[in-house]
């Protein structure tokens, strides 16, 4: 029984850090906004009405595995948790390398990570 538990713990520890995406959000004020449904949050390149920035959302993933629809969906879900109405001003950068491995030359940039950061806003 002890070996099974040790094997299970080892398996969980080895596989838990293999996530393709890492998501982080930071609220920037003291005002509480109730969470919303992800469907209520929109992405807007430009905003034509009064708004307030209430936080930022960052999605980090393997550059080779990224899919902009997945990234927007993850950003919207996180913005909905913060109570945002929309996400805007998406910025992106490649942030570095995980490890240098001989196989990396075969799979090109699979180990390069990219950050996508957006502002979370509420309309006034």
N, C-alpha and C positions, 0 to 999 in steps of 0.2 A: 504494500500500500504506500509506503514512504517513497519508494522508487517512482511510482506513478505520479505522486504529487510533485516530486522533484522534476520529473520529466515534463509535466504540465507547466510548472513555473518557468522552466528553462525555455520551453516552446513559446510561451506568452512573451517573455522578455526578448527573445530573438526576433519575433515577428511584429512586436508592437511598434517598433521604430521604422517600419518599412512603408509608412503611409506615403502616398504620392503627393497629397496636398496637406499643407499646414495652414490653418486659418486662425487669424488673430484680429481682435477688434478692441478699440480703445474709445471710451466715451470721453468727451472733452469738456463736460460741464457738470453742474450740480443738479440740473433739472432732470426729473424722471419723466420718461416717455414710455407709455405702456407698449409692450410688444405687439407686433402686428403679424398678419399672415404674409408669407413670402410673396404671394400673388399681388399684394397691395404695394409692394416696393417696385419702383421703375428705375431704369437707367436713363439718364438724360445727359447729352453732351453739353447742352447749354440750358440754363434755367432762366425763364422770362418773368418769374414772379419773386416776391420777397421770400427769403429763406434764411435759415440759421444752420450752421454746421454744428452737428452734435457729436461727431466722432469720425474715426477712420476705420477702415477695414482693409486687412492685408491678406492676400492668398499667395502662398508660396508653393511652387510645384516644379517638377522636373520640366525643363524647357522642351524636351523632346515629346513629353506626354501631354502637354497642355492642350486644352480645347477651350476656346474663348466662351462658348456657351456654358460649359461646366464652371468656369471661373466666375462668370456673371451670376450664375445660379447660387454659387457658394457665397459670393459677396452680398447678394440680395437677402439670402437667408440670415446672414450675420447682421445686416442692416435692419432687418425686421425685428430681430431680438433686441436691438438698441432702440427700437421705436421709430426708425427713420421712414420718411416718405419716399426717398429716392437716393440713388448713388450717382456721383458725378466726378469728373476730373480724375479719371483713371490714369495712373502712371505705371510704367513698367521698366524693369531693369534686370539684367542678368547679374546674379550676385556672387558667382564664384564656383568653386569646384568641390565636390564631396571628397573624392579620393582619386589618386592617379593609379590606374590599373592597366596592365597590358591589354586587356580586353576593351578598354575604353576607345582605343583607336578603331576597333571594329564597329563599335556602336556609336561612334562620333560623340555628340554632345549630350548623351543620356544622363550624365552626372552633373551637368550645369543646371543650377536652380535659377528660377526667375520669380521675382516679386511683382505682384499687381496690387497697387494701393489705390483706394478710392475714398472720397469724402462722403460721409453720410449726412444727409440734410433732412430737415423738417420744414414744411411750408408754414409761413406766418399767416 
